[in-house]
Amino acid sequence: KLARFVGFEMRRIRRPEERYLLPLNRGTIERLMYFRRMFERVAAVRGDIVECGVGKAKSFQMLALLLYESGQERTLWGFDSFAGYPETSPEDASPRNLKKGDWRVISAGEARRILELTRLPEAFLRERVRIVPGFFEKTLAREPIGQIALLHLDVNLYRSYLTCLREFFPKVVRGGVVLFDEYM
């Protein structure tokens, strides 16, 4: 243990996936509070919570924690290739110079393990959280998602945003929220 501060414990990282646990800093807290406001906005709206683009699972952790805290009977879905980006298109041209395979950071199993490390109850993770590996074109339509209350898109590529919106926007219920992360 390195230090203990106001109920939070800092310690050396022993397992590789621990490096993706939420750091306690202003940016993380602001993002968590933003997601909390969005959760409050959809509190009375039916539907699941869906994230496309799990990445390092940081926002996915926040959504899982908020869902657990809310006690709502919803499912949290996390879609990601876990293999990096698919082939990019001309619309994706930017100074970032994104390429196929970039942003391959964790596996689906590591995403699950990261949620376990947040100490969410095993029953909650088993019953309320679904992590779906694979490229969006092959995975989105096959999953039994009826209604969506909150849709978080963090997919970075033009075609990925288009695929996610075509599949999921019609499922966002009246009063639901669609959140876009950066798109360059």
C-alpha positions as CSV (number, residue, x, y, z in Angstrom):
1,K,0.0,0.0,0.0
2,L,1.3,3.4,-0.9
3,A,-1.1,5.7,0.8
4,R,-4.6,5.9,2.1
5,F,-6.6,9.1,1.5
6,V,-10.2,9.9,2.4
7,G,-11.4,6.3,2.0
8,F,-9.4,5.7,-1.2
9,E,-6.4,3.4,-1.2
10,M,-3.4,3.9,-3.5
11,R,-1.3,0.8,-4.1
12,R,1.2,-0.6,-6.5
13,I,-0.3,-2.1,-9.6
14,R,0.2,-5.9,-9.6
15,R,-1.9,-7.1,-12.5
16,P,-1.8,-5.6,-16.0
17,E,-5.5,-4.8,-16.2
18,E,-5.3,-2.8,-12.9
19,R,-3.7,0.1,-14.9
20,Y,-7.1,0.7,-16.4
21,L,-9.0,1.2,-13.1
22,L,-10.4,4.7,-12.8
23,P,-7.8,7.2,-11.5
24,L,-9.0,9.7,-9.0
25,N,-8.4,13.1,-10.7
26,R,-10.5,16.1,-11.7
27,G,-11.1,14.9,-15.3
28,T,-12.4,11.5,-14.2
29,I,-14.6,13.0,-11.5
30,E,-16.1,15.5,-14.0
31,R,-16.8,12.7,-16.5
32,L,-18.4,10.6,-13.8
33,M,-20.6,13.5,-12.7
34,Y,-21.6,14.1,-16.4
35,F,-22.6,10.5,-16.8
36,R,-24.5,10.7,-13.5
37,R,-26.5,13.7,-14.8
38,M,-27.3,11.7,-17.9
39,F,-28.4,8.7,-15.8
40,E,-30.7,11.0,-13.8
41,R,-32.1,12.3,-17.1
42,V,-33.1,8.8,-18.1
43,A,-34.1,7.5,-14.7
44,A,-37.8,7.3,-15.7
45,V,-37.1,6.1,-19.2
46,R,-37.3,2.4,-20.1
47,G,-34.5,0.7,-21.9
48,D,-30.9,-0.5,-21.6
49,I,-27.6,1.3,-21.4
50,V,-25.4,0.7,-24.4
51,E,-21.8,1.7,-25.0
52,C,-20.2,1.2,-28.4
53,G,-16.4,1.5,-28.1
54,V,-15.3,0.1,-24.7
55,G,-11.6,1.0,-25.3
56,K,-9.8,0.9,-21.9
57,A,-13.2,0.4,-20.1
58,K,-13.0,3.6,-18.2
59,S,-16.4,5.0,-19.1
60,F,-17.7,1.4,-19.1
61,Q,-16.7,1.2,-15.4
62,M,-18.5,4.5,-14.7
63,L,-21.7,3.3,-16.4
64,A,-21.5,0.0,-14.5
65,L,-21.0,1.8,-11.2
66,L,-23.9,4.2,-11.9
67,L,-26.2,1.4,-13.0
68,Y,-25.4,-0.6,-9.9
69,E,-25.9,2.4,-7.7
70,S,-29.3,3.2,-9.3
71,G,-30.7,-0.2,-8.6
72,Q,-32.5,-0.1,-11.9
73,E,-33.4,-3.3,-13.7
74,R,-31.5,-2.5,-16.9
75,T,-28.7,-4.3,-18.8
76,L,-25.4,-2.5,-19.6
77,W,-24.1,-3.6,-23.0
78,G,-20.5,-3.0,-24.1
79,F,-19.6,-3.4,-27.8
80,D,-16.0,-3.4,-29.0
81,S,-13.9,-5.3,-31.5
82,F,-11.2,-5.7,-28.9
83,A,-9.0,-6.1,-32.0
84,G,-8.4,-2.4,-32.7
85,Y,-10.0,-0.3,-35.4
86,P,-11.4,-1.8,-38.6
87,E,-10.2,-0.5,-41.9
88,T,-10.4,3.3,-42.0
89,S,-12.1,5.4,-44.7
90,P,-11.3,8.7,-46.4
91,E,-13.7,10.4,-43.9
92,D,-11.3,9.5,-41.1
93,A,-8.4,11.5,-42.4
94,S,-7.0,13.6,-39.6
95,P,-3.7,14.5,-37.9
96,R,-4.2,11.5,-35.7
97,N,-3.6,9.3,-38.8
98,L,-5.7,6.4,-37.5
99,K,-5.0,3.0,-39.0
100,K,-6.5,-0.5,-38.9
101,G,-5.6,-2.3,-35.7
102,D,-4.8,0.9,-33.8
103,W,-6.3,1.2,-30.3
104,R,-6.1,-2.5,-29.5
105,V,-5.7,-2.1,-25.8
106,I,-7.6,-4.8,-23.8
107,S,-9.5,-8.0,-24.5
108,A,-13.1,-8.6,-23.7
109,G,-11.9,-10.8,-20.8
110,E,-9.8,-8.0,-19.4
111,A,-12.7,-5.6,-19.7
112,R,-14.7,-8.1,-17.5
113,R,-11.8,-8.4,-15.1
114,I,-11.6,-4.6,-14.8
115,L,-15.2,-4.5,-13.7
116,E,-14.5,-7.3,-11.2
117,L,-11.7,-5.2,-9.8
118,T,-14.1,-2.4,-9.1
119,R,-15.7,-4.7,-6.6
120,L,-19.1,-4.7,-8.1
121,P,-21.0,-7.8,-6.9
122,E,-20.5,-10.9,-9.1
123,A,-24.3,-11.4,-9.4
124,F,-24.7,-7.9,-10.8
125,L,-22.0,-8.4,-13.3
126,R,-23.4,-11.8,-14.3
127,E,-27.0,-10.7,-14.6
128,R,-26.8,-7.0,-15.7
129,V,-23.6,-6.6,-17.8
130,R,-23.0,-7.9,-21.3
131,I,-19.7,-7.5,-23.1
132,V,-19.9,-8.3,-26.8
133,P,-16.6,-8.7,-28.7
134,G,-16.5,-8.2,-32.5
135,F,-16.7,-5.6,-35.2
136,F,-20.0,-3.7,-35.1
137,E,-21.2,-4.8,-38.5
138,K,-21.3,-8.4,-37.2
139,T,-22.4,-8.0,-33.6
140,L,-24.9,-5.1,-33.2
141,A,-27.8,-6.6,-35.0
142,R,-27.5,-10.1,-33.5
143,E,-27.9,-9.0,-29.8
144,P,-31.5,-8.9,-28.3
145,I,-31.6,-5.2,-27.4
146,G,-35.1,-3.9,-27.6
147,Q,-35.2,-0.4,-26.1
148,I,-32.3,1.9,-25.3
149,A,-32.4,4.6,-22.7
150,L,-28.8,5.8,-22.9
151,L,-26.5,5.2,-25.9
152,H,-22.8,6.2,-25.5
153,L,-20.8,6.2,-28.7
154,D,-17.0,6.4,-28.5
155,V,-16.0,4.7,-31.8
156,N,-13.7,7.3,-33.4
157,L,-14.3,6.3,-37.0
158,Y,-16.9,7.6,-39.5
159,R,-18.2,4.2,-40.6
160,S,-18.3,2.9,-37.1
161,Y,-20.5,5.9,-36.0
162,L,-22.7,5.3,-39.0
163,T,-23.1,1.6,-38.3
164,C,-23.9,2.2,-34.6
165,L,-26.4,5.0,-35.3
166,R,-28.2,3.0,-38.1
167,E,-28.6,0.0,-35.8
168,F,-29.3,1.6,-32.4
169,F,-30.8,5.1,-32.9
170,P,-34.2,3.6,-33.9
171,K,-34.1,1.8,-30.5
172,V,-33.5,4.9,-28.4
173,V,-36.8,5.6,-26.7
174,R,-38.5,8.9,-26.4
175,G,-36.7,10.8,-23.6
176,G,-33.6,8.7,-24.2
177,V,-30.1,10.2,-24.6
178,V,-27.4,9.7,-27.2
179,L,-23.9,10.7,-26.1
180,F,-21.1,11.2,-28.6
181,D,-17.5,11.1,-27.6
182,E,-15.0,12.9,-29.8
183,Y,-15.1,12.5,-33.5
184,M,-12.4,14.1,-35.6
